[in-house]
Amino acid sequence: MKLNKLIDHTYLKAFGTKNEINKLIEEAKEYDFKSVCVNPFWVEHSSKLLHGTDVLVCTVIGFPLGANTIATKVFETKNAVENGADEIDMVLNIGKVKEQDFDYIYQEVKAVRDACPNKTLKVILETCYLTKEEIKLASVASINALADFVKTSTGFGTGGAKVEDVKIMKKVAKNKEVKASGGVRSKEDVEKMLEAGATRIGTSSGISLVKGETVTSDY
């Protein structure tokens, strides 16, 4: 698959205005990215502007901390789907992972899965805060709850995707998928992530990556 169709073209900054989102959407159309990834407020707007194209609308749930209640995440998900979201990237409860409460993780992912049964669900682990064993067990719980992807990072933590973490996640995911996000700054980085098992790249620098340029941004 061409690199552009592996990229979720992302704008998740708190201060984004309609101008930034419109620019993101036009870029996604021009470069035919897999999706635009936007905050929930912009889902309906993005869906309208992307109607008739094959660029999907992705949004984030429980973002960026993951510390919302399950009921809140479920409401956010249903609202996003009603507004036109094709893909849901939810942040799991990182504190519950640190407590080793993987039954809770399973239950919250399953609840969100049930709220968007016909949409692609990606579960963000925020790997920079987790041990290798926690990455493995959080991935197991998420995949068992029927997530389509496990994803490394929000871009708002202390670090982004690492090759070794993607390998752990892919080993668990098997026939499911892995999204590497944050810290992918060059085509070489992309190739390393794909070799490790990633099938989607989350970045705000998609244009630079498809042009073969090295970027300095964290996400």
C-alpha positions as CSV (number, residue, x, y, z in Angstrom):
1,M,0.0,0.0,0.0
2,K,1.2,3.5,-0.8
3,L,2.5,5.5,2.2
4,N,-0.2,8.2,2.0
5,K,-3.0,5.6,2.6
6,L,-1.2,4.5,5.8
7,I,-1.4,8.0,7.3
8,D,-4.0,9.5,9.7
9,H,-3.4,13.2,8.9
10,T,-3.7,14.7,12.4
11,Y,-4.6,18.0,14.0
12,L,-5.4,17.7,17.8
13,K,-4.1,20.9,19.2
14,A,-6.3,22.7,21.7
15,F,-6.2,26.0,19.9
16,G,-7.2,24.8,16.4
17,T,-9.6,27.0,14.5
18,K,-11.8,26.3,11.5
19,N,-9.0,27.6,9.3
20,E,-6.5,25.0,10.6
21,I,-9.1,22.2,10.2
22,N,-10.1,23.3,6.7
23,K,-6.4,23.3,5.7
24,L,-6.0,19.8,7.2
25,I,-8.9,18.6,5.2
26,E,-7.7,20.2,1.9
27,E,-4.3,18.6,2.4
28,A,-5.9,15.2,3.1
29,K,-7.9,15.5,-0.1
30,E,-4.8,16.6,-2.1
31,Y,-2.6,13.8,-0.8
32,D,-5.3,11.2,-0.4
33,F,-4.5,10.3,3.1
34,K,-6.3,7.5,4.9
35,S,-8.1,9.8,7.3
36,V,-8.1,13.1,9.1
37,C,-7.8,12.8,12.8
38,V,-9.5,15.7,14.6
39,N,-11.0,16.5,18.0
40,P,-14.7,15.6,18.5
41,F,-15.9,19.1,18.0
42,W,-14.6,19.0,14.4
43,V,-16.1,15.7,13.3
44,E,-19.4,16.9,11.8
45,H,-17.6,19.7,10.0
46,S,-14.9,17.4,8.6
47,S,-17.5,14.8,7.6
48,K,-19.4,17.3,5.5
49,L,-16.3,18.6,3.8
50,L,-15.0,15.1,3.1
51,H,-18.3,13.8,1.8
52,G,-17.8,12.1,-1.6
53,T,-14.1,11.4,-1.0
54,D,-12.4,8.2,0.3
55,V,-10.7,10.1,3.1
56,L,-12.1,8.9,6.5
57,V,-12.9,11.0,9.6
58,C,-11.1,9.8,12.7
59,T,-11.7,11.3,16.2
60,V,-10.4,10.8,19.7
61,I,-12.2,9.7,22.8
62,G,-11.2,10.2,26.4
63,F,-8.4,12.3,25.0
64,P,-5.6,12.9,26.0
65,L,-5.5,11.5,29.5
66,G,-7.9,8.5,29.4
67,A,-9.2,9.2,32.9
68,N,-12.9,9.7,32.0
69,T,-15.5,7.3,33.2
70,I,-16.7,4.5,30.9
71,A,-20.1,6.1,30.6
72,T,-18.4,9.4,29.4
73,K,-16.3,7.5,26.8
74,V,-19.4,5.7,25.6
75,F,-21.4,8.9,25.2
76,E,-18.5,10.6,23.4
77,T,-18.3,7.7,21.0
78,K,-22.0,7.6,20.2
79,N,-22.0,11.3,19.7
80,A,-18.9,11.1,17.4
81,V,-20.6,8.4,15.3
82,E,-23.8,10.4,15.0
83,N,-21.7,13.3,13.8
84,G,-20.0,11.2,11.1
85,A,-16.9,9.6,12.6
86,D,-15.6,6.6,10.7
87,E,-12.9,5.7,13.1
88,I,-12.6,6.0,16.9
89,D,-9.2,6.4,18.7
90,M,-9.9,5.9,22.4
91,V,-7.4,6.5,25.3
92,L,-7.7,3.6,27.8
93,N,-7.5,4.3,31.5
94,I,-3.8,4.4,32.0
95,G,-4.1,4.4,35.8
96,K,-6.0,1.1,35.7
97,V,-3.2,-0.4,33.6
98,K,-0.7,0.7,36.2
99,E,-2.9,-1.0,38.9
100,Q,-2.9,-4.2,36.8
101,D,-6.7,-4.0,36.5
102,F,-7.0,-5.5,33.1
103,D,-10.5,-6.6,33.7
104,Y,-11.5,-2.9,33.9
105,I,-9.5,-2.3,30.6
106,Y,-11.4,-5.1,28.9
107,Q,-14.7,-3.7,30.1
108,E,-14.1,-0.2,29.0
109,V,-12.8,-1.1,25.6
110,K,-15.8,-3.5,25.2
111,A,-18.2,-0.7,26.2
112,V,-16.8,1.6,23.5
113,R,-16.7,-1.2,21.0
114,D,-20.4,-1.8,21.6
115,A,-21.0,1.9,21.1
116,C,-19.5,1.8,17.6
117,P,-20.0,-1.7,16.3
118,N,-19.5,-0.9,12.6
119,K,-16.6,1.5,13.0
120,T,-12.9,1.0,13.3
121,L,-11.8,1.1,16.9
122,K,-8.2,2.0,17.9
123,V,-7.1,1.8,21.5
124,I,-4.4,4.2,22.6
125,L,-2.1,2.7,25.3
126,E,0.2,5.7,25.9
127,T,3.2,3.4,25.9
128,C,5.6,6.0,27.3
129,Y,4.0,5.5,30.7
130,L,4.0,1.7,30.6
131,T,6.4,-1.2,31.2
132,K,6.9,-3.8,28.4
133,E,4.7,-6.2,30.4
134,E,2.0,-3.6,30.8
135,I,2.1,-2.8,27.1
136,K,1.6,-6.6,26.4
137,L,-1.2,-7.1,28.9
138,A,-3.1,-3.9,27.9
139,S,-2.8,-5.0,24.3
140,V,-4.2,-8.4,25.2
141,A,-7.2,-6.9,27.0
142,S,-7.9,-4.5,24.1
143,I,-7.7,-7.1,21.4
144,N,-9.9,-9.5,23.5
145,A,-12.5,-6.7,23.7
146,L,-12.5,-6.7,19.9
147,A,-10.5,-3.5,19.2
148,D,-9.4,-3.3,15.6
149,F,-6.1,-1.6,16.5
150,V,-3.8,-1.0,19.4
151,K,-2.1,2.4,19.2
152,T,1.1,3.6,20.8
153,S,0.5,7.2,21.8
154,T,-1.6,10.4,22.0
155,G,1.3,12.7,21.1
156,F,0.6,14.5,24.4
157,G,2.6,12.1,26.6
158,T,6.4,12.1,27.4
159,G,7.2,10.1,24.3
160,G,5.9,8.6,21.1
161,A,6.1,5.3,19.2
162,K,9.1,3.0,19.7
163,V,9.9,0.1,17.4
164,E,10.3,-2.3,20.3
165,D,6.8,-1.4,21.7
166,V,5.2,-1.8,18.2
167,K,6.8,-5.3,18.0
168,I,5.2,-6.2,21.4
169,M,1.8,-4.9,20.4
170,K,1.9,-6.7,17.0
171,K,2.8,-10.0,18.6
172,V,-0.4,-9.7,20.7
173,A,-2.5,-8.2,17.9
174,K,-1.7,-11.0,15.4
175,N,-4.4,-10.5,12.7
176,K,-5.5,-7.2,14.2
177,E,-3.5,-4.0,13.6
178,V,-1.1,-1.5,15.2
179,K,-1.0,2.2,14.8
180,A,2.3,4.0,15.5
181,S,1.9,7.6,16.5
182,G,4.3,10.3,17.7
183,G,8.0,10.5,16.9
184,V,7.8,9.2,13.3
185,R,9.9,11.9,11.7
186,S,11.2,10.4,8.4
187,K,10.6,7.8,5.8
188,E,13.2,5.7,7.5
189,D,11.2,5.9,10.7
190,V,8.1,4.8,8.8
191,E,9.8,1.8,7.3
192,K,11.1,0.7,10.7
193,M,7.6,1.0,12.2
194,L,6.1,-1.0,9.3
195,E,8.8,-3.7,9.6
196,A,7.9,-3.9,13.3
197,G,4.2,-4.5,12.4
198,A,2.5,-1.2,12.3
199,T,-0.1,-0.7,9.5
200,R,-1.1,2.9,10.3
201,I,0.9,6.0,11.1
202,G,-0.5,8.9,13.1
203,T,1.2,12.2,12.4
204,S,0.7,15.9,11.8
205,S,3.6,15.8,9.3
206,G,2.2,13.4,6.7
207,I,3.0,15.7,3.8
208,S,6.6,15.9,4.8
209,L,6.8,12.1,5.2
210,V,5.3,11.4,1.7
211,K,7.8,13.9,0.2
212,G,10.7,12.1,1.9
213,E,11.5,15.0,4.2
214,T,12.7,14.7,7.8
215,V,10.6,16.6,10.3
216,T,11.3,17.9,13.8
217,S,7.8,18.0,15.3
218,D,7.0,15.5,18.1
219,Y,3.8,14.3,16.4
